[in-house]
Amino acid sequence: MRVSTSEIKERLYSDFASIYRAFGGFVDSGRLWDLCLAAVGDETLMGNIIFCNDIHQIPPVHTFLKVVDSFISWELTDMEKRSLGAFWGFVFKHVLGYRRQKSVTARINTVQTATYFFDPPGRAEVVK
């Protein structure tokens, strides 16, 4: 399955808040949202996030936080941590079509657990 970076962003803006109602306030909420959008807008980074998820069972939240660690100078609040999980869950489940998920230990930037996704409808690829 090929998905463009612009399609991911469009779907985030059109559907995220209605599917993840509790996290609707995350949309355009500031620096963390902007970092997430920048990540989904970078097809190389998305390829790496998908690879880490699919091959190594490393949750997207974990990989994302490793990459942006130098840009986050604060301790994430519980709501920010859960919002990150919802954001990446939306991307993997509702945009890329992964059908199953599993929560595992993450331990990065005070995030204790995170979810990786599996059972995609085909090979996921993000393009410009």
Disulfide bonds with the S-S distance in Angstrom:
none
